[in-house]
Amino acid sequence: MTDRSFDTNQMIAAAREAFAPMFKAQQEGFRTFERLARLHYAVAGDVLETGFARMHAAFAAASPTELLSKHTELNSQFVDQLRARAEEFATVTSEIQAKFSQFSNEIAAKAVPARKAA
């Protein structure tokens, strides 16, 4: 005795449709996490490169004045790099906020069906 009105394909399709916004939000979350990790990795690379440049300048400098000028130049370059990375982080966070509000609106629209005008 089986119930022929029970269709597993319809159940699976309904579950996919119900959880589609959550799945999309999860995928975007992983992409965003990867993007933030890559930005952090880039900042760490900038710090490492600056450290190597400072060591090279210390060994290559002939006088303290030359060393000081080279360090000043390296500092200004590093600050410019960090400023650019900070702008990238700000862009990413604003995109995250926009996507989060978009996904929350999609989820809310799926969860609460629109009322029909009577």
N, C-alpha and C positions, 0 to 999 in steps of 0.2 A: 504494500500500500504506500505508494509515493504520491506526494502532492505535486501535480503537474503545473500548478500556477507558480511554483517557486523556481525562479530562474537565476542561477548563479552568475551568469554573464551580466544580467541587469544589476545585481548586487555589486559586482566588481566595478561596473561602469559608474554606478552611483557613488561608490566610495572614492573612486578616482576623481570624479567631478567635485565631490565635497572637500577633498583634501588637496586639490590642485593648487590653490593659493598658498597653502602651508608648504607644499613641496617646492613651489617656485621661490618662496621666501627663504627656505633652507638652502637652495642652490645659490641664491644671491648672497646669502650670509657667508657661505664657503668662499665664493669669489671675492667678497670684500675682505674676508680674513686673509686670503692669499695676497691680496693687493697690499694690505697693511703690513703683512710679514715682509713682502718684498721692499716696501719703503723703509722698514726698520733695518733690513739687511743693507740697503743702500746707504743709510746714515752710518751704520757701523763701518762700511767700506770707506766712507769719507773720513771718518775718524782715524781709521788705520792708515790711509794714504797720507793724511796730514802728519801723523806721527812719524811715518817713514821720511817724509819730506823734512821734518824738523831734525831728525837724526842726521840725514844727509847734509843739511845746512850746517849743523854743528861740526861735522868733520871736515867740511869743505871751506869753512870760513877762515880767512887769514887774520882777521882782527875782530875784536869785540863789536866795533861799530858795524862791520859788515854782517856779523851774526845778528845783531839787533835789527838791522834793516830787513834782513831776510826773514826773520821771525815776524816782524810787523807785516810784511807782505803776505806771508803764509796765514797769519791771523785774519787779515782782511779777506783773503780767498775763502778761508774756512767759514767765516761768518756769512759770506755771500752764498756759499753752498747750503749752509744750515737754513738761511732765510728761504731759499728756493724749496728745500725739503719741507719747511713749515707751511709754505703755501700749498704744496702738494697734499700734506696732511689735512689742511683746512678744506681743500677741494673734496678730498675723499670723505671727510666727515659730513660735509653738507650733502654729498650724494647719498651717503648712508641714511641720513635723516629723511631725505626726500623719498627714497625707496621704502623705508620703514613706514612712513605715513601712507604711501601708495598701497603697500601690502596690507596694512591694517584696514584701509578702506575697502580693499577687495575682500578681505576675510569678513569684515562686518557686513558687506553687501551679500555675501553668500550665506552668512549665518542668519541674518534677519531679512526675510523676503520683503520686497517692496509692497506696500499696501496699495490696493487698487481703489481708485476713487469710486465711491458708491453712487 
